[in-house]
Amino acid sequence: MKQSHRIIAALMAALLTPACLDLKPEAAPQVRWLDLNPAAEAVSPGDSPDGVPDGVSDRGLKRDSVSLGRVAASEAITERLMRRTAPHEVSYDDYSRWTEDPAAVTRRALEEALYRQRSLKRASTTRLQVELVRLEIESADTPTAVVALLVLTEDSEGVQLDRRFEGRAPVVDGGAAAEASAASKALASAVNEIADAVARR
């Protein structure tokens, strides 16, 4: 009996050595904070020989005014970077996060494109509302950032514009920083299309 007690005591002592007590979990990866903001130049009208933004005709262009109303994001869009892994499947990266609410960034990009780059006036009976419905990295053969915006403009006469606008940009290099850069370019592309469509209404 005493022999078995000694064996148990020896086993307990071995288990309680510092090497066996090192139960600290490994440190979690550091969160990478990603900037979605497009540069002001990215949301400027495209250059053309006659000075009219690309895709906008002289006859159709009407530098008028528009009131930017609600700019929101769907519930699926969070501060975490989203990657689409299949047509109906996405994954979130807990360690790659946007520094700012994507809806707030989208609003600021629209204000830059409409009021500073295209010189529209803010006060208007025409109201523009926008919903950000996609902000993700498509993980296909060529990873691509995709941004989709639902746009509604209406005035006293009714709906003028009810469309989905999409911007796409390839991820040039690997890594979260390259994905964020591509997402910023995709957002600028979608915002430019919206601003041009509103300017020529």
Number of C-alpha atoms within 10 A of each C-alpha: 5 7 8 9 10 11 11 12 12 12 11 11 10 12 12 12 10 9 9 9 9 9 8 6 6 6 6 7 8 9 11 14 18 20 17 24 23 23 13 13 12 20 26 21 21 15 10 11 7 9 10 14 20 15 14 18 12 12 7 11 17 14 15 17 19 22 19 20 13 13 20 19 21 12 8 13 18 17 18 19 23 22 21 20 13 11 7 6 8 15 14 16 13 14 14 20 22 17 15 15 15 21 20 14 19 26 20 15 21 24 20 22 26 29 17 14 17 19 14 21 14 16 12 14 13 21 20 21 16 23 19 24 19 19 26 25 26 21 15 10 6 10 19 22 29 24 26 20 24 19 17 16 21 16 13 9 8 9 12 16 15 13 13 16 18 19 22 21 21 19 23 13 12 9 10 18 16 16 25 24 22 27 29 26 26 27 33 29 21 22 30 26 19 23 22 21 15 22 21 17 14
